[in-house]
């Protein structure tokens, strides 16, 4: 989250991803870094115990959010 706001402040487009239980923490961190309202993608929790194919599936599922944050069309995923 902090990295995403730092990149954005430097003019580098970034998309942070957080798991659902940490959205309040993400909002607080964005505010702390003077970036209130910072948009980020969310995915279900937990991810630490997922197998590689399961995490790839989660990545595919969150990709539309990431592309939207970066201002890219959904077709960019292909």
PyMOL Python script that loads the backbone (N, CA, C, O; Angstrom):
from pymol import cmd

cmd.read_pdbstr("""\
ATOM      1  N   UNK A   1       0.817  -1.167   0.000  1.00  0.00           N
ATOM      2  CA  UNK A   1       0.000   0.000   0.000  1.00  0.00           C
ATOM      3  C   UNK A   1       0.873   1.247   0.000  1.00  0.00           C
ATOM      4  O   UNK A   1       0.682   2.140  -0.825  1.00  0.00           O
ATOM      5  N   UNK A   2       1.814   1.311   0.905  1.00  0.00           N
ATOM      6  CA  UNK A   2       2.695   2.474   0.961  1.00  0.00           C
ATOM      7  C   UNK A   2       3.467   2.617  -0.341  1.00  0.00           C
ATOM      8  O   UNK A   2       3.618   3.725  -0.854  1.00  0.00           O
ATOM      9  N   UNK A   3       3.958   1.500  -0.881  1.00  0.00           N
ATOM     10  CA  UNK A   3       4.712   1.564  -2.132  1.00  0.00           C
ATOM     11  C   UNK A   3       3.865   2.153  -3.251  1.00  0.00           C
ATOM     12  O   UNK A   3       4.347   2.977  -4.028  1.00  0.00           O
ATOM     13  N   UNK A   4       2.606   1.737  -3.336  1.00  0.00           N
ATOM     14  CA  UNK A   4       1.721   2.252  -4.381  1.00  0.00           C
ATOM     15  C   UNK A   4       1.556   3.756  -4.296  1.00  0.00           C
ATOM     16  O   UNK A   4       1.608   4.446  -5.314  1.00  0.00           O
ATOM     17  N   UNK A   5       1.357   4.270  -3.091  1.00  0.00           N
ATOM     18  CA  UNK A   5       1.188   5.726  -2.952  1.00  0.00           C
ATOM     19  C   UNK A   5       2.486   6.461  -3.263  1.00  0.00           C
ATOM     20  O   UNK A   5       2.463   7.548  -3.839  1.00  0.00           O
ATOM     21  N   UNK A   6       3.607   5.874  -2.885  1.00  0.00           N
ATOM     22  CA  UNK A   6       4.909   6.508  -3.176  1.00  0.00           C
ATOM     23  C   UNK A   6       5.142   6.555  -4.680  1.00  0.00           C
ATOM     24  O   UNK A   6       5.553   7.589  -5.207  1.00  0.00           O
ATOM     25  N   UNK A   7       4.885   5.455  -5.378  1.00  0.00           N
ATOM     26  CA  UNK A   7       5.036   5.451  -6.830  1.00  0.00           C
ATOM     27  C   UNK A   7       4.128   6.494  -7.474  1.00  0.00           C
ATOM     28  O   UNK A   7       4.567   7.262  -8.330  1.00  0.00           O
ATOM     29  N   UNK A   8       2.864   6.520  -7.061  1.00  0.00           N
ATOM     30  CA  UNK A   8       1.913   7.462  -7.644  1.00  0.00           C
ATOM     31  C   UNK A   8       2.358   8.909  -7.436  1.00  0.00           C
ATOM     32  O   UNK A   8       2.259   9.727  -8.350  1.00  0.00           O
ATOM     33  N   UNK A   9       2.839   9.221  -6.253  1.00  0.00           N
ATOM     34  CA  UNK A   9       3.317  10.579  -5.984  1.00  0.00           C
ATOM     35  C   UNK A   9       4.483  10.951  -6.885  1.00  0.00           C
ATOM     36  O   UNK A   9       4.689  12.128  -7.180  1.00  0.00           O
ATOM     37  N   UNK A  10       5.246   9.961  -7.324  1.00  0.00           N
ATOM     38  CA  UNK A  10       6.391  10.195  -8.208  1.00  0.00           C
ATOM     39  C   UNK A  10       6.008  10.124  -9.680  1.00  0.00           C
ATOM     40  O   UNK A  10       6.862  10.206 -10.562  1.00  0.00           O
ATOM     41  N   UNK A  11       4.708   9.971  -9.932  1.00  0.00           N
ATOM     42  CA  UNK A  11       4.228   9.942 -11.308  1.00  0.00           C
ATOM     43  C   UNK A  11       4.288   8.588 -11.981  1.00  0.00           C
ATOM     44  O   UNK A  11       4.126   8.490 -13.198  1.00  0.00           O
ATOM     45  N   UNK A  12       4.520   7.541 -11.203  1.00  0.00           N
ATOM     46  CA  UNK A  12       4.574   6.189 -11.753  1.00  0.00           C
ATOM     47  C   UNK A  12       3.247   5.498 -11.427  1.00  0.00           C
ATOM     48  O   UNK A  12       2.946   5.269 -10.256  1.00  0.00           O
ATOM     49  N   UNK A  13       2.457   5.167 -12.441  1.00  0.00           N
ATOM     50  CA  UNK A  13       1.183   4.499 -12.167  1.00  0.00           C
ATOM     51  C   UNK A  13       1.401   3.195 -11.402  1.00  0.00           C
ATOM     52  O   UNK A  13       2.305   2.421 -11.714  1.00  0.00           O
ATOM     53  N   UNK A  14       0.564   2.969 -10.404  1.00  0.00           N
ATOM     54  CA  UNK A  14       0.686   1.771  -9.579  1.00  0.00           C
ATOM     55  C   UNK A  14      -0.696   1.301  -9.161  1.00  0.00           C
ATOM     56  O   UNK A  14      -1.637   2.089  -9.063  1.00  0.00           O
ATOM     57  N   UNK A  15      -0.798   0.016  -8.920  1.00  0.00           N
ATOM     58  CA  UNK A  15      -2.041  -0.559  -8.409  1.00  0.00           C
ATOM     59  C   UNK A  15      -1.693  -1.473  -7.250  1.00  0.00           C
ATOM     60  O   UNK A  15      -1.021  -2.488  -7.434  1.00  0.00           O
ATOM     61  N   UNK A  16      -2.138  -1.125  -6.078  1.00  0.00           N
ATOM     62  CA  UNK A  16      -1.924  -1.953  -4.891  1.00  0.00           C
ATOM     63  C   UNK A  16      -3.075  -2.940  -4.769  1.00  0.00           C
ATOM     64  O   UNK A  16      -4.198  -2.664  -5.190  1.00  0.00           O
ATOM     65  N   UNK A  17      -2.779  -4.087  -4.191  1.00  0.00           N
ATOM     66  CA  UNK A  17      -3.790  -5.114  -3.959  1.00  0.00           C
ATOM     67  C   UNK A  17      -3.741  -5.482  -2.483  1.00  0.00           C
ATOM     68  O   UNK A  17      -2.673  -5.762  -1.940  1.00  0.00           O
ATOM     69  N   UNK A  18      -4.900  -5.481  -1.840  1.00  0.00           N
ATOM     70  CA  UNK A  18      -4.990  -5.888  -0.435  1.00  0.00           C
ATOM     71  C   UNK A  18      -6.081  -6.933  -0.297  1.00  0.00           C
ATOM     72  O   UNK A  18      -7.012  -6.982  -1.101  1.00  0.00           O
ATOM     73  N   UNK A  19      -5.964  -7.769   0.724  1.00  0.00           N
ATOM     74  CA  UNK A  19      -7.038  -8.718   0.982  1.00  0.00           C
ATOM     75  C   UNK A  19      -8.121  -8.004   1.797  1.00  0.00           C
ATOM     76  O   UNK A  19      -7.853  -7.067   2.548  1.00  0.00           O
ATOM     77  N   UNK A  20      -9.339  -8.482   1.618  1.00  0.00           N
ATOM     78  CA  UNK A  20     -10.520  -7.800   2.151  1.00  0.00           C
ATOM     79  C   UNK A  20     -10.439  -7.373   3.620  1.00  0.00           C
ATOM     80  O   UNK A  20     -10.861  -6.259   3.933  1.00  0.00           O
ATOM     81  N   UNK A  21      -9.926  -8.189   4.530  1.00  0.00           N
ATOM     82  CA  UNK A  21      -9.904  -7.754   5.928  1.00  0.00           C
ATOM     83  C   UNK A  21      -8.990  -6.558   6.197  1.00  0.00           C
ATOM     84  O   UNK A  21      -9.065  -5.958   7.269  1.00  0.00           O
ATOM     85  N   UNK A  22      -8.143  -6.209   5.256  1.00  0.00           N
ATOM     86  CA  UNK A  22      -7.169  -5.151   5.492  1.00  0.00           C
ATOM     87  C   UNK A  22      -7.508  -3.824   4.805  1.00  0.00           C
ATOM     88  O   UNK A  22      -6.645  -2.955   4.674  1.00  0.00           O
ATOM     89  N   UNK A  23      -8.755  -3.668   4.370  1.00  0.00           N
ATOM     90  CA  UNK A  23      -9.109  -2.412   3.694  1.00  0.00           C
ATOM     91  C   UNK A  23      -9.049  -1.211   4.639  1.00  0.00           C
ATOM     92  O   UNK A  23      -8.650  -0.121   4.227  1.00  0.00           O
ATOM     93  N   UNK A  24      -9.438  -1.397   5.887  1.00  0.00           N
ATOM     94  CA  UNK A  24      -9.349  -0.275   6.842  1.00  0.00           C
ATOM     95  C   UNK A  24      -7.899   0.135   7.060  1.00  0.00           C
ATOM     96  O   UNK A  24      -7.582   1.322   7.131  1.00  0.00           O
ATOM     97  N   UNK A  25      -7.033  -0.849   7.166  1.00  0.00           N
ATOM     98  CA  UNK A  25      -5.608  -0.575   7.323  1.00  0.00           C
ATOM     99  C   UNK A  25      -5.065   0.109   6.072  1.00  0.00           C
ATOM    100  O   UNK A  25      -4.279   1.052   6.172  1.00  0.00           O
ATOM    101  N   UNK A  26      -5.474  -0.354   4.911  1.00  0.00           N
ATOM    102  CA  UNK A  26      -5.033   0.251   3.652  1.00  0.00           C
ATOM    103  C   UNK A  26      -5.482   1.706   3.569  1.00  0.00           C
ATOM    104  O   UNK A  26      -4.704   2.576   3.176  1.00  0.00           O
ATOM    105  N   UNK A  27      -6.728   1.970   3.936  1.00  0.00           N
ATOM    106  CA  UNK A  27      -7.226   3.352   3.928  1.00  0.00           C
ATOM    107  C   UNK A  27      -6.432   4.233   4.878  1.00  0.00           C
ATOM    108  O   UNK A  27      -6.085   5.366   4.545  1.00  0.00           O
ATOM    109  N   UNK A  28      -6.144   3.707   6.065  1.00  0.00           N
ATOM    110  CA  UNK A  28      -5.379   4.473   7.052  1.00  0.00           C
ATOM    111  C   UNK A  28      -3.965   4.749   6.555  1.00  0.00           C
ATOM    112  O   UNK A  28      -3.441   5.847   6.737  1.00  0.00           O
ATOM    113  N   UNK A  29      -3.353   3.755   5.930  1.00  0.00           N
ATOM    114  CA  UNK A  29      -1.997   3.935   5.418  1.00  0.00           C
ATOM    115  C   UNK A  29      -1.971   4.963   4.288  1.00  0.00           C
ATOM    116  O   UNK A  29      -1.071   5.800   4.226  1.00  0.00           O
ATOM    117  N   UNK A  30      -2.953   4.897   3.404  1.00  0.00           N
ATOM    118  CA  UNK A  30      -3.023   5.868   2.316  1.00  0.00           C
ATOM    119  C   UNK A  30      -3.179   7.278   2.879  1.00  0.00           C
ATOM    120  O   UNK A  30      -2.528   8.214   2.415  1.00  0.00           O
ATOM    121  N   UNK A  31      -4.028   7.421   3.862  1.00  0.00           N
ATOM    122  CA  UNK A  31      -4.219   8.733   4.488  1.00  0.00           C
ATOM    123  C   UNK A  31      -2.931   9.214   5.146  1.00  0.00           C
ATOM    124  O   UNK A  31      -2.578  10.389   5.047  1.00  0.00           O
ATOM    125  N   UNK A  32      -2.236   8.309   5.815  1.00  0.00           N
ATOM    126  CA  UNK A  32      -0.971   8.649   6.481  1.00  0.00           C
ATOM    127  C   UNK A  32       0.078   9.128   5.478  1.00  0.00           C
ATOM    128  O   UNK A  32       0.929   9.956   5.801  1.00  0.00           O
ATOM    129  N   UNK A  33       0.005   8.595   4.261  1.00  0.00           N
ATOM    130  CA  UNK A  33       0.950   8.989   3.216  1.00  0.00           C
ATOM    131  C   UNK A  33       0.405  10.137   2.364  1.00  0.00           C
ATOM    132  O   UNK A  33       0.825  10.334   1.224  1.00  0.00           O
ATOM    133  N   UNK A  34      -0.538  10.889   2.937  1.00  0.00           N
ATOM    134  CA  UNK A  34      -1.142  12.044   2.272  1.00  0.00           C
ATOM    135  C   UNK A  34      -1.774  11.690   0.937  1.00  0.00           C
ATOM    136  O   UNK A  34      -1.666  12.448  -0.027  1.00  0.00           O
ATOM    137  N   UNK A  35      -2.434  10.538   0.879  1.00  0.00           N
ATOM    138  CA  UNK A  35      -3.094  10.102  -0.331  1.00  0.00           C
ATOM    139  C   UNK A  35      -4.473   9.536   0.014  1.00  0.00           C
ATOM    140  O   UNK A  35      -4.780   8.395  -0.332  1.00  0.00           O
ATOM    141  N   UNK A  36      -5.316  10.342   0.704  1.00  0.00           N
ATOM    142  CA  UNK A  36      -6.642   9.833   1.066  1.00  0.00           C
ATOM    143  C   UNK A  36      -7.440   9.518  -0.198  1.00  0.00           C
ATOM    144  O   UNK A  36      -7.327  10.214  -1.207  1.00  0.00           O
ATOM    145  N   UNK A  37      -8.230   8.484  -0.129  1.00  0.00           N
ATOM    146  CA  UNK A  37      -9.026   8.090  -1.283  1.00  0.00           C
ATOM    147  C   UNK A  37      -8.259   7.290  -2.314  1.00  0.00           C
ATOM    148  O   UNK A  37      -8.767   7.053  -3.410  1.00  0.00           O
ATOM    149  N   UNK A  38      -7.033   6.863  -1.986  1.00  0.00           N
ATOM    150  CA  UNK A  38      -6.235   6.064  -2.907  1.00  0.00           C
ATOM    151  C   UNK A  38      -7.003   4.798  -3.274  1.00  0.00           C
ATOM    152  O   UNK A  38      -7.483   4.072  -2.403  1.00  0.00           O
ATOM    153  N   UNK A  39      -7.111   4.549  -4.563  1.00  0.00           N
ATOM    154  CA  UNK A  39      -7.831   3.363  -5.036  1.00  0.00           C
ATOM    155  C   UNK A  39      -6.897   2.161  -5.044  1.00  0.00           C
ATOM    156  O   UNK A  39      -5.738   2.260  -5.446  1.00  0.00           O
ATOM    157  N   UNK A  40      -7.416   1.038  -4.599  1.00  0.00           N
ATOM    158  CA  UNK A  40      -6.667  -0.211  -4.603  1.00  0.00           C
ATOM    159  C   UNK A  40      -7.625  -1.348  -4.910  1.00  0.00           C
ATOM    160  O   UNK A  40      -8.839  -1.216  -4.753  1.00  0.00           O
ATOM    161  N   UNK A  41      -7.075  -2.446  -5.342  1.00  0.00           N
ATOM    162  CA  UNK A  41      -7.864  -3.633  -5.638  1.00  0.00           C
ATOM    163  C   UNK A  41      -7.944  -4.496  -4.387  1.00  0.00           C
ATOM    164  O   UNK A  41      -7.045  -4.481  -3.547  1.00  0.00           O
ATOM    165  N   UNK A  42      -9.028  -5.245  -4.279  1.00  0.00           N
ATOM    166  CA  UNK A  42      -9.176  -6.149  -3.141  1.00  0.00           C
ATOM    167  C   UNK A  42      -9.398  -7.577  -3.638  1.00  0.00           C
ATOM    168  O   UNK A  42      -9.978  -7.812  -4.698  1.00  0.00           O
ATOM    169  N   UNK A  43      -8.918  -8.508  -2.837  1.00  0.00           N
ATOM    170  CA  UNK A  43      -9.146  -9.920  -3.121  1.00  0.00           C
ATOM    171  C   UNK A  43      -9.469 -10.619  -1.809  1.00  0.00           C
ATOM    172  O   UNK A  43      -9.161 -10.101  -0.735  1.00  0.00           O
ATOM    173  N   UNK A  44     -10.088 -11.794  -1.889  1.00  0.00           N
ATOM    174  CA  UNK A  44     -10.434 -12.525  -0.670  1.00  0.00           C
ATOM    175  C   UNK A  44      -9.206 -12.925   0.137  1.00  0.00           C
ATOM    176  O   UNK A  44      -8.100 -13.069  -0.385  1.00  0.00           O
ATOM    177  N   UNK A  45      -9.445 -13.095   1.414  1.00  0.00           N
ATOM    178  CA  UNK A  45      -8.414 -13.505   2.371  1.00  0.00           C
ATOM    179  C   UNK A  45      -8.712 -14.944   2.774  1.00  0.00           C
ATOM    180  O   UNK A  45      -9.885 -15.316   2.803  1.00  0.00           O
ATOM    181  N   UNK A  46      -7.762 -15.739   3.074  1.00  0.00           N
ATOM    182  CA  UNK A  46      -6.322 -15.535   3.092  1.00  0.00           C
ATOM    183  C   UNK A  46      -5.699 -15.908   1.748  1.00  0.00           C
ATOM    184  O   UNK A  46      -6.351 -16.500   0.888  1.00  0.00           O
ATOM    185  N   UNK A  47      -4.437 -15.554   1.588  1.00  0.00           N
ATOM    186  CA  UNK A  47      -3.721 -15.962   0.386  1.00  0.00           C
ATOM    187  C   UNK A  47      -2.452 -16.741   0.717  1.00  0.00           C
ATOM    188  O   UNK A  47      -1.911 -17.438  -0.141  1.00  0.00           O
ATOM    189  N   UNK A  48      -1.980 -16.629   1.940  1.00  0.00           N
ATOM    190  CA  UNK A  48      -0.719 -17.248   2.334  1.00  0.00           C
ATOM    191  C   UNK A  48      -0.691 -18.759   2.229  1.00  0.00           C
ATOM    192  O   UNK A  48       0.379 -19.345   2.066  1.00  0.00           O
ATOM    193  N   UNK A  49      -1.835 -19.395   2.317  1.00  0.00           N
ATOM    194  CA  UNK A  49      -1.867 -20.852   2.287  1.00  0.00           C
ATOM    195  C   UNK A  49      -2.299 -21.410   0.935  1.00  0.00           C
ATOM    196  O   UNK A  49      -2.519 -22.615   0.807  1.00  0.00           O
ATOM    197  N   UNK A  50      -2.421 -20.552  -0.073  1.00  0.00           N
ATOM    198  CA  UNK A  50      -2.883 -21.008  -1.384  1.00  0.00           C
ATOM    199  C   UNK A  50      -1.769 -21.684  -2.175  1.00  0.00           C
ATOM    200  O   UNK A  50      -0.593 -21.341  -2.050  1.00  0.00           O
ATOM    201  N   UNK A  51      -2.164 -22.636  -2.978  1.00  0.00           N
ATOM    202  CA  UNK A  51      -1.245 -23.303  -3.899  1.00  0.00           C
ATOM    203  C   UNK A  51      -1.039 -22.390  -5.111  1.00  0.00           C
ATOM    204  O   UNK A  51      -1.857 -21.505  -5.359  1.00  0.00           O
ATOM    205  N   UNK A  52       0.044 -22.596  -5.867  1.00  0.00           N
ATOM    206  CA  UNK A  52       0.332 -21.710  -7.003  1.00  0.00           C
ATOM    207  C   UNK A  52      -0.848 -21.512  -7.961  1.00  0.00           C
ATOM    208  O   UNK A  52      -1.112 -20.379  -8.364  1.00  0.00           O
ATOM    209  N   UNK A  53      -1.547 -22.549  -8.327  1.00  0.00           N
ATOM    210  CA  UNK A  53      -2.669 -22.383  -9.254  1.00  0.00           C
ATOM    211  C   UNK A  53      -3.796 -21.577  -8.620  1.00  0.00           C
ATOM    212  O   UNK A  53      -4.471 -20.810  -9.307  1.00  0.00           O
ATOM    213  N   UNK A  54      -4.000 -21.741  -7.330  1.00  0.00           N
ATOM    214  CA  UNK A  54      -5.040 -20.971  -6.647  1.00  0.00           C
ATOM    215  C   UNK A  54      -4.692 -19.482  -6.629  1.00  0.00           C
ATOM    216  O   UNK A  54      -5.570 -18.639  -6.813  1.00  0.00           O
ATOM    217  N   UNK A  55      -3.434 -19.161  -6.411  1.00  0.00           N
ATOM    218  CA  UNK A  55      -3.052 -17.741  -6.395  1.00  0.00           C
ATOM    219  C   UNK A  55      -3.115 -17.161  -7.802  1.00  0.00           C
ATOM    220  O   UNK A  55      -3.452 -15.990  -7.976  1.00  0.00           O
ATOM    221  N   UNK A  56      -2.792 -17.976  -8.816  1.00  0.00           N
ATOM    222  CA  UNK A  56      -2.942 -17.511 -10.202  1.00  0.00           C
ATOM    223  C   UNK A  56      -4.404 -17.200 -10.499  1.00  0.00           C
ATOM    224  O   UNK A  56      -4.709 -16.217 -11.175  1.00  0.00           O
ATOM    225  N   UNK A  57      -5.307 -18.037  -9.994  1.00  0.00           N
ATOM    226  CA  UNK A  57      -6.741 -17.788 -10.196  1.00  0.00           C
ATOM    227  C   UNK A  57      -7.167 -16.487  -9.513  1.00  0.00           C
ATOM    228  O   UNK A  57      -7.925 -15.705 -10.086  1.00  0.00           O
ATOM    229  N   UNK A  58      -6.685 -16.259  -8.301  1.00  0.00           N
ATOM    230  CA  UNK A  58      -7.004 -15.005  -7.612  1.00  0.00           C
ATOM    231  C   UNK A  58      -6.480 -13.813  -8.406  1.00  0.00           C
ATOM    232  O   UNK A  58      -7.149 -12.785  -8.512  1.00  0.00           O
ATOM    233  N   UNK A  59      -5.281 -13.958  -8.959  1.00  0.00           N
ATOM    234  CA  UNK A  59      -4.701 -12.877  -9.760  1.00  0.00           C
ATOM    235  C   UNK A  59      -5.567 -12.604 -10.985  1.00  0.00           C
ATOM    236  O   UNK A  59      -5.806 -11.447 -11.331  1.00  0.00           O
ATOM    237  N   UNK A  60      -6.034 -13.654 -11.638  1.00  0.00           N
ATOM    238  CA  UNK A  60      -6.923 -13.465 -12.797  1.00  0.00           C
ATOM    239  C   UNK A  60      -8.205 -12.746 -12.383  1.00  0.00           C
ATOM    240  O   UNK A  60      -8.714 -11.903 -13.120  1.00  0.00           O
ATOM    241  N   UNK A  61      -8.712 -13.075 -11.225  1.00  0.00           N
ATOM    242  CA  UNK A  61      -9.959 -12.473 -10.750  1.00  0.00           C
ATOM    243  C   UNK A  61      -9.798 -11.000 -10.402  1.00  0.00           C
ATOM    244  O   UNK A  61     -10.723 -10.217 -10.616  1.00  0.00           O
ATOM    245  N   UNK A  62      -8.653 -10.610  -9.874  1.00  0.00           N
ATOM    246  CA  UNK A  62      -8.431  -9.224  -9.459  1.00  0.00           C
ATOM    247  C   UNK A  62      -7.932  -8.348 -10.620  1.00  0.00           C
ATOM    248  O   UNK A  62      -7.950  -7.120 -10.526  1.00  0.00           O
ATOM    249  N   UNK A  63      -7.492  -8.977 -11.702  1.00  0.00           N
ATOM    250  CA  UNK A  63      -6.928  -8.228 -12.823  1.00  0.00           C
ATOM    251  C   UNK A  63      -7.833  -7.117 -13.360  1.00  0.00           C
ATOM    252  O   UNK A  63      -7.320  -6.034 -13.644  1.00  0.00           O
ATOM    253  N   UNK A  64      -9.146  -7.316 -13.517  1.00  0.00           N
ATOM    254  CA  UNK A  64      -9.981  -6.207 -13.992  1.00  0.00           C
ATOM    255  C   UNK A  64      -9.920  -4.970 -13.084  1.00  0.00           C
ATOM    256  O   UNK A  64      -9.936  -3.839 -13.570  1.00  0.00           O
ATOM    257  N   UNK A  65      -9.852  -5.188 -11.776  1.00  0.00           N
ATOM    258  CA  UNK A  65      -9.732  -4.056 -10.853  1.00  0.00           C
ATOM    259  C   UNK A  65      -8.405  -3.324 -11.057  1.00  0.00           C
ATOM    260  O   UNK A  65      -8.354  -2.095 -11.078  1.00  0.00           O
ATOM    261  N   UNK A  66      -7.336  -4.104 -11.206  1.00  0.00           N
ATOM    262  CA  UNK A  66      -6.003  -3.522 -11.393  1.00  0.00           C
ATOM    263  C   UNK A  66      -5.971  -2.700 -12.679  1.00  0.00           C
ATOM    264  O   UNK A  66      -5.476  -1.573 -12.684  1.00  0.00           O
ATOM    265  N   UNK A  67      -6.492  -3.257 -13.761  1.00  0.00           N
ATOM    266  CA  UNK A  67      -6.504  -2.536 -15.031  1.00  0.00           C
ATOM    267  C   UNK A  67      -7.309  -1.246 -14.935  1.00  0.00           C
ATOM    268  O   UNK A  67      -6.908  -0.214 -15.474  1.00  0.00           O
ATOM    269  N   UNK A  68      -8.442  -1.307 -14.247  1.00  0.00           N
ATOM    270  CA  UNK A  68      -9.268  -0.107 -14.080  1.00  0.00           C
ATOM    271  C   UNK A  68      -8.517   0.971 -13.302  1.00  0.00           C
ATOM    272  O   UNK A  68      -8.568   2.147 -13.660  1.00  0.00           O
ATOM    273  N   UNK A  69      -7.833   0.578 -12.258  1.00  0.00           N
ATOM    274  CA  UNK A  69      -7.054   1.536 -11.461  1.00  0.00           C
ATOM    275  C   UNK A  69      -5.980   2.189 -12.320  1.00  0.00           C
ATOM    276  O   UNK A  69      -5.717   3.385 -12.193  1.00  0.00           O
ATOM    277  N   UNK A  70      -5.365   1.407 -13.187  1.00  0.00           N
ATOM    278  CA  UNK A  70      -4.307   1.932 -14.050  1.00  0.00           C
ATOM    279  C   UNK A  70      -4.853   2.663 -15.274  1.00  0.00           C
ATOM    280  O   UNK A  70      -4.093   3.218 -16.068  1.00  0.00           O
ATOM    281  N   UNK A  71      -6.171   2.658 -15.416  1.00  0.00           N
ATOM    282  CA  UNK A  71      -6.782   3.351 -16.545  1.00  0.00           C
ATOM    283  C   UNK A  71      -6.627   2.613 -17.859  1.00  0.00           C
ATOM    284  O   UNK A  71      -6.624   3.224 -18.927  1.00  0.00           O
ATOM    285  N   UNK A  72      -6.500   1.302 -17.780  1.00  0.00           N
ATOM    286  CA  UNK A  72      -6.332   0.479 -18.982  1.00  0.00           C
ATOM    287  C   UNK A  72      -7.618  -0.272 -19.287  1.00  0.00           C
ATOM    288  O   UNK A  72      -8.361  -0.625 -18.371  1.00  0.00           O
ATOM    289  N   UNK A  73      -7.887  -0.518 -20.555  1.00  0.00           N
ATOM    290  CA  UNK A  73      -9.084  -1.280 -20.901  1.00  0.00           C
ATOM    291  C   UNK A  73      -8.935  -2.757 -20.514  1.00  0.00           C
ATOM    292  O   UNK A  73      -7.823  -3.277 -20.434  1.00  0.00           O
ATOM    293  N   UNK A  74     -10.043  -3.406 -20.280  1.00  0.00           N
ATOM    294  CA  UNK A  74     -10.030  -4.815 -19.898  1.00  0.00           C
ATOM    295  C   UNK A  74      -9.337  -5.673 -20.955  1.00  0.00           C
ATOM    296  O   UNK A  74      -8.782  -6.726 -20.641  1.00  0.00           O
ATOM    297  N   UNK A  75      -9.374  -5.212 -22.223  1.00  0.00           N
ATOM    298  CA  UNK A  75      -8.739  -5.973 -23.304  1.00  0.00           C
ATOM    299  C   UNK A  75      -7.222  -6.062 -23.104  1.00  0.00           C
ATOM    300  O   UNK A  75      -6.579  -6.928 -23.699  1.00  0.00           O
ATOM    301  N   UNK A  76      -6.648  -5.200 -22.292  1.00  0.00           N
ATOM    302  CA  UNK A  76      -5.203  -5.218 -22.051  1.00  0.00           C
ATOM    303  C   UNK A  76      -4.767  -6.500 -21.359  1.00  0.00           C
ATOM    304  O   UNK A  76      -3.579  -6.824 -21.337  1.00  0.00           O
ATOM    305  N   UNK A  77      -5.717  -7.229 -20.795  1.00  0.00           N
ATOM    306  CA  UNK A  77      -5.392  -8.470 -20.080  1.00  0.00           C
ATOM    307  C   UNK A  77      -5.089  -9.606 -21.037  1.00  0.00           C
ATOM    308  O   UNK A  77      -4.565 -10.642 -20.627  1.00  0.00           O
ATOM    309  N   UNK A  78      -5.409  -9.426 -22.292  1.00  0.00           N
ATOM    310  CA  UNK A  78      -5.208 -10.522 -23.259  1.00  0.00           C
ATOM    311  C   UNK A  78      -3.846 -10.518 -23.868  1.00  0.00           C
ATOM    312  O   UNK A  78      -3.537 -11.377 -24.694  1.00  0.00           O
TER     313      UNK A  78
END
""", "prot")
cmd.dss("prot")
cmd.show_as("cartoon", "prot")
cmd.util.cbc("prot")
cmd.orient("prot")
